[in-house]
Each structure stands twice: as structure tokens, then as C-alpha cells.
């Protein structure tokens, strides 16, 4: 076994790479990044389906300290975002720290020594003072629908985040199950090539016009020559998106006004009154994730596309049978059915004080403090932990906020010679009581929908109930008084 490391970061997506870059910039070089896959990139590595792209303006979906003047579009495609992450890893010298193809099987805190002992998926054992889980909770574990017979389907079946590129869909009969964020990007592309496409919708999403465009060469040149201009644009976009949050977290009735605009968009895009009724959601805009697309509604009106609103009762052979008894034979099934989110499992087996596991700590529901720490697990931090998701802005802003908080904690530990910092249980309890009180007043609770944001018991474990600037203020410095230190 090698000497203990200062830090082990788990995950090489935006969160893990951002954390690692800031560690290096702070002079902390004694760390490794464990990544279970053979390539870095997180969700932008895993999601390679047709049409995949960023669903927020890309100028705010990048690190503030590493602007990219050469984005091709306002909503950049997946390949550019993945290339951007590779660029960041190379520019900031993360190569020697990366351990690709090496995930975490289990981690256990040694109370006597104040160290985490980590057993990797390759069987090696590492020790570290600080363990940071940056592999995400909400968008990492895909969920397949619980449909009898799906596992014995005689054609091809795969999840949108595990796209089977070896299965061409040209001229095929295809079923897409789901109409969420991934589905509305997949459906227009598959509709162009499939012989027949059946779209199975459980609940209609609110879809608004997407202000996408190719970024002119002159604008890119200006950004390269004057980075301050791109910084100003980033700030302006962030401010507009932040204003959008008022209808989510302050006064849900404001979203009813925006809903009228979305309803007009449906009327403009969808000509058939029956289809228009079927794609009009029965809940307040914002209760579920708002989607943006210019080609989703037109694709549903192609002659080779059918929107199915009946539940899939079972799969038999190559046939999907809906609740009304109708049968549809297909060659491939694409499950655009999302991820474990509100009830996401622990990222790996994690044992803290007294040998108690994170799953035991979360038996009554997933929760943390500032989405970063959990009582009973010293020297352990999350990046993109519980209740850090957003309905209105860029997660990169939240990631950078949490990175700053964790980095300040590590720097304070080193400066003061602290061997152990452990969140006070009463701090976590009070924080989450207040969090749920605020969430109860938001559109996610009052909008009349059932979403992946909440557990079966109705607890929202996914979203932050406020503005991003508020979260940034709360995480600007590590609050030592909230922890037991020693």
C-alpha cells in the first residue's frame, strides 16, 4: 500500500475535473481522480444518442475560469462539450492524476487514523485524508421501465444513455418510451430515418421554443480577442436565467403566465386538434423540467410517427401491447426513461463512523448539508449531492460553488492541522427541515405533477429551492462552526 493521499476524487465529469483543477491551482498536487469508465467526461461521455446537445446556453455551461470562444452553436452539441472537458484535463495537467477504468468498490473510514480506506474495482487499496464523490447522483444510474416481457424482447432494446451505435435504425420500426429531456432530442433524429416510429408518452412535457443558432465567425474572433466580452455575455445570460427562477421558487403563479406562451407555441406548431390536446400538459409549467426544442412537435406530425398515450401493458416477442389491447410490432425499443434521481443509491459502499453505511443514513430519504456533507461521514464531501439540482439555470454554477466550499474546507484543515471534520447532526437536521419547508412553496410541489424530482413519499431530494446566487453566497467559505473538528 502506498502512502496516504491528501485527496481522492471519484468521477471525471464536470464536478471531478473542476475539483481537481482547483486543487492543483491551490498547490495541492497529492491527489488522484478515480474514474470507472475508460474515458473522462461523465454524462457527456455516456450520452451519445442522436441529437444530444446542451439544453442551456453553452456560454454558461462551461467553467468560468476556462471560457471557450469557439463554440459552434448557442446550444452546443455533445461532441464539443466532451472535447472541452478533454481540453480542460490536458491544459491543467490532470493526466498524471487520472486513474481511468478504476472505480470505487467500497470506502471505509478508519476512526483511529482519520483516513479513508478505498478498495477500487481493480482490487487495489488506497488511503486518503479526504474523499470527494463527484460522480453525481441524479444522472448516473439509468432506469428501465418496469414492463413485463421487456427483458425478453426479441429485437434490440437499450437505454438512451447506453446508446447502441451498432444497431442502425434506418428503415426500422422503432419504439421510443418516454418524452423527457433526452427523448425530445432523440425523436426528431430517429423520425428522419425510421420506417415507423411509435412514441410512448406517459405525461406530456412543456416544450418551449429553443433560441439556438450557429455562432458567427466574427463573434468567435471577438471572444478570442476580447475575453471580457464573452464574460459579459455569460453574466447577462446567467442574469436572465436567474430571473426565470422567480416563477419556480417565489411565486409559482408567474409560471402560469409563461405557460400561456408555451400554449401558444403548441397551437402554432401542432395543427391537429387531437394531437394538440395530447401534447398539452395537465400541470403548471415548471412542475416538471421545461424542455426546449424547435423540431419535436414537427417530428410528431410526420406520416411515419405515432404518438401513443396508452400505457404499455406488456412486451411479447417483438410486439408492444398497450392497455387498450392494441399491438405494435417493432424492431428496436429505445428507453428514454431517465435515471435514479430522487431515490438515488449511494454512489458506492461507504462506511463512516461506527461502520454505518450511507444507505443506512439515508433510510428515511436522501439528504445532505449544502449538498456537500453528511453527518457521520468525516472528511467526506459531495460535488452535486442531494438538493443541488436546478430547474432554471446551469449546473456548472452550482458545481463551482460546491468546489469552492470543499476546497476552503481542505485548505482550512491543512492550515490548522485538523485531522478530522465531521458535520454536526443538528446542523444537517435544521438545514433539511428548512429546505423542505421552502420546497413545499415552489412550483415543483404546487404545480400538480408527479416528477422525478420527488420520491414516492413526496419528498424532493433533487432540487435547490432558491436562486443560484444564494447558494453561491452560502458556499463561498467553509463554515467550520457547523462541524466537529479535531
C-alpha positions as CSV (number, residue, x, y, z in Angstrom):
1,X,0.0,0.0,0.0
2,X,1.3,3.4,-0.9
3,X,1.4,6.4,1.5
4,X,-1.9,8.1,2.2
5,X,-3.0,10.7,-0.4
6,X,-4.2,14.1,0.5
7,X,-7.4,13.8,-1.6
8,X,-9.2,11.2,-3.7
9,X,-11.7,12.5,-6.2
10,X,-14.2,10.0,-7.6
11,X,-15.6,10.8,-11.0
12,X,-14.1,12.6,-14.0
13,X,-17.0,14.7,-15.3
14,X,-17.5,18.4,-14.8
15,X,-17.6,18.0,-11.0
16,X,-14.5,15.9,-10.6
17,X,-12.4,17.8,-13.2
18,X,-13.4,21.1,-11.7
19,X,-12.5,20.0,-8.2
20,X,-9.1,18.6,-9.5
21,X,-8.2,21.8,-11.3
22,X,-8.9,23.9,-8.3
23,X,-6.8,21.6,-6.1
24,X,-3.9,22.0,-8.5
25,X,-4.3,25.7,-8.6
26,X,-4.1,25.8,-4.8
27,X,-0.9,23.9,-4.7
28,X,-2.4,20.6,-3.7
29,X,-0.9,18.0,-6.0
30,X,-1.2,14.9,-3.9
31,X,-4.4,13.5,-5.3
32,X,-5.9,11.1,-7.8
33,X,-9.1,11.0,-9.8
34,X,-10.8,7.6,-9.9
35,X,-13.0,7.1,-12.9
36,X,-14.8,3.8,-13.5
37,X,-15.0,4.3,-17.3
38,X,-12.1,4.2,-19.7
39,X,-12.7,7.8,-20.7
40,X,-13.4,11.0,-18.8
41,X,-16.5,13.1,-19.4
42,X,-19.3,11.9,-17.2
43,X,-22.7,12.3,-18.7
44,X,-21.2,13.8,-21.8
45,X,-19.2,10.6,-22.3
46,X,-22.2,8.3,-21.6
47,X,-24.9,10.1,-23.6
48,X,-24.1,9.7,-27.3
49,X,-27.6,9.4,-28.7
50,X,-28.6,11.1,-32.0
51,X,-29.3,14.8,-31.5
52,X,-27.7,15.0,-28.0
53,X,-26.8,18.6,-27.1
54,X,-26.7,21.0,-24.2
55,X,-30.1,22.3,-23.1
56,X,-28.9,25.5,-21.6
57,X,-26.8,28.2,-23.4
58,X,-23.3,26.9,-23.6
59,X,-21.7,30.1,-22.6
60,X,-22.9,29.4,-19.0
61,X,-22.4,25.6,-19.4
62,X,-18.6,25.9,-19.1
63,X,-16.1,26.7,-16.3
64,X,-16.0,30.4,-15.5
65,X,-12.2,30.2,-15.4
66,X,-11.9,28.5,-18.8
67,X,-14.2,30.2,-21.4
68,X,-14.3,28.7,-24.9
69,X,-14.5,31.3,-27.6
70,X,-15.1,28.6,-30.3
71,X,-18.4,27.0,-29.5
72,X,-20.2,26.3,-32.8
73,X,-23.7,26.8,-31.5
74,X,-25.5,28.6,-28.7
75,X,-26.6,25.2,-27.5
76,X,-23.5,23.1,-28.2
77,X,-23.6,19.5,-29.3
78,X,-22.3,16.7,-27.1
79,X,-19.1,16.1,-29.0
80,X,-18.0,19.7,-28.4
81,X,-18.7,19.6,-24.7
82,X,-16.8,16.3,-24.4
83,X,-13.9,17.8,-26.3
84,X,-14.0,20.8,-24.0
85,X,-13.6,18.5,-20.9
86,X,-10.7,16.7,-22.6
87,X,-9.2,20.2,-23.3
88,X,-9.5,21.2,-19.6
89,X,-7.9,18.0,-18.4
90,X,-5.0,18.5,-20.7
91,X,-4.5,22.2,-20.2
92,X,-4.5,21.9,-16.4
93,X,-2.2,18.8,-16.3
94,X,-4.7,16.3,-14.9
95,X,-3.4,13.3,-16.9
96,X,-1.0,12.1,-14.2
97,X,-3.8,12.2,-11.6
98,X,-6.4,10.3,-13.7
99,X,-7.0,6.6,-13.0
100,X,-9.3,5.6,-15.8
101,X,-11.1,2.2,-15.7
102,X,-10.8,2.3,-11.9
103,X,-13.9,2.9,-9.9
104,X,-14.6,2.6,-6.2
105,X,-16.0,-0.7,-4.8
106,X,-16.1,0.4,-1.2
107,X,-14.7,3.0,1.2
108,X,-14.4,2.8,4.9
109,X,-13.4,5.5,7.4
110,X,-10.6,4.5,9.9
111,X,-11.6,6.4,13.0
112,X,-8.3,5.8,14.8
113,X,-6.2,7.2,12.0
114,X,-8.6,9.6,10.5
115,X,-8.2,8.2,7.0
116,X,-10.5,6.7,4.3
117,X,-9.5,3.3,3.1
118,X,-10.7,2.8,-0.5
119,X,-10.9,-0.5,-2.3
120,X,-11.0,0.1,-6.1
121,X,-12.9,-2.0,-8.6
122,X,-9.5,-3.4,-9.7
123,X,-8.8,-4.6,-6.1
124,X,-6.1,-2.1,-5.2
125,X,-6.4,-0.2,-1.9
126,X,-5.8,3.5,-1.5
127,X,-5.8,5.6,1.7
128,X,-6.7,9.3,1.8
129,X,-7.3,12.0,4.3
130,X,-10.2,13.5,2.2
131,X,-12.6,11.7,-0.1
132,X,-14.7,13.6,-2.6
133,X,-17.6,11.9,-4.5
134,X,-18.1,13.8,-7.7
135,X,-19.7,11.1,-9.7
136,X,-23.2,12.7,-9.4
137,X,-26.4,11.2,-8.0
138,X,-29.2,12.2,-10.3
139,X,-28.0,11.4,-13.8
140,X,-25.7,8.4,-13.5
141,X,-27.9,5.2,-12.9
142,X,-30.3,4.7,-15.8
143,X,-33.8,3.4,-15.1
144,X,-35.5,0.9,-17.4
145,X,-39.3,0.8,-17.4
146,X,-41.0,-2.0,-15.4
147,X,-42.8,-3.6,-18.3
148,X,-43.5,-7.4,-18.3
149,X,-41.6,-9.1,-21.1
150,X,-39.2,-6.2,-21.8
151,X,-36.1,-8.2,-20.9
152,X,-37.1,-10.9,-23.3
153,X,-37.9,-8.6,-26.2
154,X,-36.7,-10.3,-29.4
155,X,-35.3,-7.2,-31.0
156,X,-32.8,-4.6,-29.7
157,X,-33.6,-2.7,-26.5
158,X,-31.3,-0.1,-24.9
159,X,-31.4,3.0,-22.7
160,X,-30.8,6.4,-24.2
161,X,-27.6,6.8,-22.1
162,X,-26.3,3.5,-23.3
163,X,-26.9,4.1,-27.0
164,X,-26.2,1.1,-29.2
165,X,-24.5,2.6,-32.2
166,X,-24.1,-0.8,-33.7
167,X,-27.8,-1.0,-34.2
168,X,-28.8,1.2,-37.2
169,X,-32.4,2.4,-37.1
170,X,-32.6,3.3,-40.7
171,X,-35.7,1.7,-42.2
172,X,-36.6,0.0,-38.9
173,X,-39.7,0.0,-36.8
174,X,-38.8,1.8,-33.6
175,X,-40.4,2.5,-30.2
176,X,-39.2,5.3,-28.0
177,X,-40.6,5.1,-24.5
178,X,-40.6,8.4,-22.7
179,X,-40.9,12.1,-23.7
180,X,-38.4,13.7,-21.4
181,X,-35.3,15.7,-22.0
182,X,-33.4,13.0,-23.9
183,X,-36.4,11.8,-25.8
184,X,-37.2,15.2,-27.4
185,X,-33.7,15.3,-28.8
186,X,-33.8,11.6,-30.0
187,X,-37.2,11.6,-31.5
188,X,-36.7,14.2,-34.3
189,X,-33.5,12.4,-35.4
190,X,-34.9,8.9,-35.4
191,X,-38.1,10.1,-37.1
192,X,-35.9,11.1,-40.1
193,X,-34.6,7.6,-40.7
194,X,-37.1,5.1,-39.2
195,X,-39.7,3.3,-41.3
196,X,-42.1,3.8,-38.4
197,X,-41.7,5.4,-35.0
198,X,-44.0,4.9,-32.1
199,X,-43.6,7.5,-29.3
200,X,-45.0,6.3,-26.0
201,X,-45.9,9.2,-23.7
202,X,-46.9,8.9,-20.1
203,X,-47.3,12.6,-19.4
204,X,-46.8,15.4,-21.9
205,X,-43.9,17.7,-21.2
206,X,-44.0,21.5,-21.5
207,X,-41.8,22.3,-24.6
208,X,-40.8,25.9,-25.4
209,X,-39.1,27.4,-28.4
210,X,-35.3,26.9,-28.4
211,X,-33.3,30.1,-29.3
212,X,-30.5,28.1,-30.9
213,X,-28.2,29.4,-33.7
214,X,-24.8,28.9,-35.2
215,X,-22.4,31.4,-33.6
216,X,-20.9,33.6,-36.3
217,X,-17.2,33.5,-37.0
218,X,-16.9,37.2,-36.3
219,X,-18.3,36.7,-32.8
220,X,-15.8,33.9,-32.1
221,X,-13.0,36.2,-33.2
222,X,-14.2,38.9,-30.9
223,X,-14.4,36.5,-28.0
224,X,-10.8,35.4,-28.7
225,X,-9.5,39.0,-29.0
226,X,-11.6,40.3,-26.0
227,X,-12.4,37.6,-23.5
228,X,-14.1,40.2,-21.4
229,X,-16.9,40.5,-24.0
230,X,-17.7,36.8,-23.6
231,X,-17.6,37.2,-19.8
232,X,-20.1,39.9,-20.1
233,X,-22.3,37.8,-22.3
234,X,-22.1,34.9,-19.8
235,X,-23.1,37.3,-17.0
236,X,-26.1,38.6,-19.0
237,X,-27.3,35.0,-19.8
238,X,-26.9,34.0,-16.2
239,X,-28.9,37.0,-15.0
240,X,-31.8,36.3,-17.4
241,X,-31.9,32.6,-16.3
242,X,-31.8,33.7,-12.7
243,X,-34.8,35.9,-13.2
244,X,-36.6,32.9,-14.6
245,X,-36.4,31.3,-11.1
246,X,-38.9,33.7,-9.6
247,X,-41.7,31.6,-11.1
248,X,-40.2,28.4,-9.6
249,X,-39.3,29.4,-6.1
250,X,-41.0,32.7,-5.2
251,X,-44.4,32.9,-6.9
252,X,-45.5,29.8,-8.9
253,X,-48.4,31.9,-10.5
254,X,-45.8,33.7,-12.6
255,X,-45.2,30.4,-14.4
256,X,-48.9,30.4,-15.3
257,X,-48.2,33.5,-17.5
258,X,-45.2,31.7,-19.1
259,X,-47.5,28.8,-19.6
260,X,-49.7,30.9,-21.9
261,X,-46.7,31.5,-24.2
262,X,-46.0,27.7,-24.2
263,X,-49.6,27.0,-25.0
264,X,-49.4,29.4,-28.0
265,X,-46.3,27.7,-29.1
266,X,-48.2,24.4,-29.2
267,X,-51.0,25.9,-31.1
268,X,-48.6,27.4,-33.6
269,X,-46.7,24.1,-34.0
270,X,-49.4,21.4,-33.8
271,X,-52.2,21.6,-36.3
272,X,-54.3,18.5,-35.5
273,X,-56.6,19.3,-32.5
274,X,-56.4,15.7,-31.1
275,X,-52.6,15.7,-31.2
276,X,-52.6,19.2,-29.8
277,X,-54.7,18.1,-26.8
278,X,-52.4,15.1,-26.2
279,X,-49.2,17.1,-26.1
280,X,-50.7,19.8,-23.8
281,X,-49.6,19.0,-20.2
282,X,-52.2,19.0,-17.4
283,X,-49.9,20.7,-14.9
284,X,-48.3,24.1,-14.3
285,X,-45.3,24.8,-16.4
286,X,-42.1,24.2,-14.4
287,X,-43.5,21.5,-12.2
288,X,-41.6,19.1,-14.4
289,X,-38.4,20.1,-16.2
290,X,-39.2,22.6,-19.0
291,X,-37.8,21.3,-22.4
292,X,-36.7,23.4,-25.3
293,X,-37.0,22.2,-28.9
294,X,-37.8,23.6,-32.4
295,X,-38.3,20.2,-34.1
296,X,-40.0,18.0,-31.5
297,X,-43.6,18.9,-32.4
298,X,-43.0,18.9,-36.1
299,X,-41.5,15.4,-35.8
300,X,-44.6,14.1,-34.2
301,X,-46.6,15.2,-37.2
302,X,-44.5,13.2,-39.7
303,X,-46.5,10.5,-41.5
304,X,-44.2,7.8,-40.1
305,X,-44.6,8.9,-36.5
306,X,-47.3,8.0,-34.0
307,X,-47.8,9.4,-30.5
308,X,-49.2,6.8,-28.2
309,X,-50.7,7.9,-24.9
310,X,-51.8,4.5,-23.7
311,X,-49.6,2.7,-21.1
312,X,-47.5,-0.2,-22.4
313,X,-49.0,-3.2,-20.7
314,X,-46.5,-5.9,-21.8
315,X,-44.0,-6.8,-24.4
316,X,-44.5,-10.1,-26.2
317,X,-41.9,-11.3,-28.7
318,X,-41.4,-8.2,-30.9
319,X,-44.8,-6.7,-30.0
320,X,-45.7,-3.9,-27.6
321,X,-49.2,-4.3,-26.2
322,X,-50.8,-1.2,-24.7
323,X,-53.5,-1.1,-22.1
324,X,-56.2,-0.7,-24.7
325,X,-55.1,-4.1,-26.2
326,X,-53.6,-2.6,-29.4
327,X,-50.4,-4.3,-30.7
328,X,-47.5,-2.7,-32.3
329,X,-44.6,-4.8,-33.7
330,X,-41.2,-3.1,-33.6
331,X,-37.5,-4.0,-34.3
332,X,-36.0,-1.8,-31.6
333,X,-37.0,-0.2,-28.3
334,X,-35.3,2.9,-27.0
335,X,-35.9,3.6,-23.3
336,X,-35.6,7.3,-22.8
337,X,-36.8,6.8,-19.2
338,X,-34.4,8.8,-17.1
339,X,-32.3,7.9,-14.2
340,X,-32.4,7.1,-10.5
341,X,-32.6,10.6,-9.0
342,X,-34.8,11.4,-6.0
343,X,-34.1,7.9,-4.6
344,X,-30.6,7.5,-6.0
345,X,-28.5,4.9,-4.2
346,X,-25.2,5.7,-2.6
347,X,-22.5,6.1,-5.3
348,X,-20.6,3.1,-3.8
349,X,-20.5,1.3,-0.5
350,X,-19.5,3.9,2.0
351,X,-18.9,3.2,5.7
352,X,-18.5,6.1,8.1
353,X,-18.4,6.4,11.9
354,X,-19.3,3.2,13.7
355,X,-19.2,1.3,10.4
356,X,-22.6,2.7,9.5
357,X,-23.2,2.9,5.8
358,X,-24.5,5.8,3.8
359,X,-27.5,3.7,2.8
360,X,-28.4,3.3,6.5
361,X,-28.0,7.1,7.0
362,X,-30.4,7.6,4.0
363,X,-33.0,5.0,5.0
364,X,-35.6,7.8,5.5
365,X,-34.6,9.7,2.4
366,X,-31.5,11.1,0.7
367,X,-30.2,14.3,2.3
368,X,-27.1,16.3,3.0
369,X,-25.9,19.7,4.1
370,X,-25.5,22.1,1.2
371,X,-25.5,19.1,-1.0
372,X,-21.9,18.6,0.2
373,X,-21.6,16.7,3.5
374,X,-23.5,14.1,5.5
375,X,-23.3,13.7,9.3
376,X,-21.5,10.6,10.4
377,X,-19.1,10.6,7.4
378,X,-16.0,12.7,8.4
379,X,-13.7,14.2,5.7
380,X,-16.2,13.2,3.0
381,X,-17.7,15.6,0.5
382,X,-20.1,15.5,-2.4
383,X,-19.9,17.6,-5.6
384,X,-23.5,17.7,-7.0
385,X,-25.0,16.0,-3.9
386,X,-28.7,16.0,-2.8
387,X,-30.8,19.1,-3.5
388,X,-28.3,20.9,-5.7
389,X,-30.2,20.4,-9.0
390,X,-31.8,23.3,-10.8
391,X,-34.9,24.0,-12.8
392,X,-33.8,27.2,-14.3
393,X,-30.0,27.6,-14.7
394,X,-26.7,25.9,-15.3
395,X,-25.3,23.2,-13.0
396,X,-21.8,24.4,-13.7
397,X,-22.5,27.4,-11.5
398,X,-23.6,25.1,-8.7
399,X,-20.6,22.8,-9.2
400,X,-18.1,25.7,-9.0
401,X,-19.9,26.9,-5.8
402,X,-19.5,23.5,-4.2
403,X,-15.9,23.2,-5.4
404,X,-15.1,26.5,-3.6
405,X,-16.7,25.2,-0.4
406,X,-14.9,21.9,-0.4
407,X,-11.6,23.5,-1.3
408,X,-11.9,26.0,1.5
409,X,-12.6,23.1,3.9
410,X,-9.5,21.3,2.7
411,X,-7.3,24.4,2.9
412,X,-8.6,25.1,6.5
413,X,-7.9,21.6,7.5
414,X,-4.3,21.8,6.2
415,X,-3.7,25.3,7.7
416,X,-5.0,24.4,11.2
417,X,-3.7,20.8,11.2
418,X,-7.2,19.3,11.5
419,X,-7.2,15.6,11.1
420,X,-11.0,15.2,11.0
421,X,-14.0,17.3,10.3
422,X,-17.5,15.9,10.8
423,X,-20.8,17.6,10.2
424,X,-22.9,18.2,13.3
425,X,-26.1,16.1,13.0
426,X,-28.2,19.0,14.3
427,X,-26.9,21.2,11.5
428,X,-27.9,18.7,8.9
429,X,-31.4,18.3,10.5
430,X,-32.1,22.0,10.8
431,X,-30.9,22.7,7.2
432,X,-33.1,20.0,5.7
433,X,-36.2,21.0,7.7
434,X,-35.8,24.5,6.3
435,X,-35.1,23.2,2.8
436,X,-38.2,21.1,2.7
437,X,-40.3,24.0,4.1
438,X,-39.1,26.1,1.2
439,X,-39.6,23.4,-1.4
440,X,-43.2,23.0,-0.3
441,X,-43.9,26.5,-1.6
442,X,-42.4,26.0,-5.0
443,X,-43.9,25.1,-8.3
444,X,-42.4,21.6,-8.0
445,X,-44.8,21.0,-5.1
446,X,-47.7,23.1,-6.1
447,X,-47.8,22.6,-9.9
448,X,-49.9,19.4,-9.9
449,X,-47.5,16.9,-11.3
450,X,-45.5,13.8,-10.3
451,X,-41.9,14.2,-11.3
452,X,-38.5,12.5,-10.9
453,X,-37.6,15.3,-8.6
454,X,-39.5,13.7,-5.7
455,X,-39.5,10.3,-4.0
456,X,-42.6,8.0,-3.9
457,X,-43.3,9.5,-0.5
458,X,-43.3,13.0,-2.0
459,X,-40.0,14.3,-0.7
460,X,-38.0,16.5,-3.1
461,X,-34.4,15.3,-2.7
462,X,-33.2,16.7,-6.0
463,X,-33.6,20.4,-6.3
464,X,-32.3,23.6,-4.7
465,X,-35.3,25.8,-3.6
466,X,-33.7,29.1,-4.3
467,X,-31.6,31.3,-6.6
468,X,-28.1,30.2,-7.6
469,X,-26.6,33.5,-6.2
470,X,-28.0,32.5,-2.8
471,X,-26.3,29.1,-3.0
472,X,-23.1,30.8,-4.1
473,X,-23.2,33.0,-1.0
474,X,-23.7,30.1,1.3
475,X,-20.8,28.1,-0.1
476,X,-18.3,30.9,-0.6
477,X,-16.5,29.9,2.6
478,X,-16.5,26.7,4.6
479,X,-18.4,27.2,7.9
480,X,-16.2,25.5,10.5
481,X,-18.7,26.1,13.3
482,X,-21.1,23.6,11.6
483,X,-18.6,20.8,12.1
484,X,-16.9,18.9,14.9
485,X,-13.2,19.2,14.3
486,X,-10.2,17.5,15.7
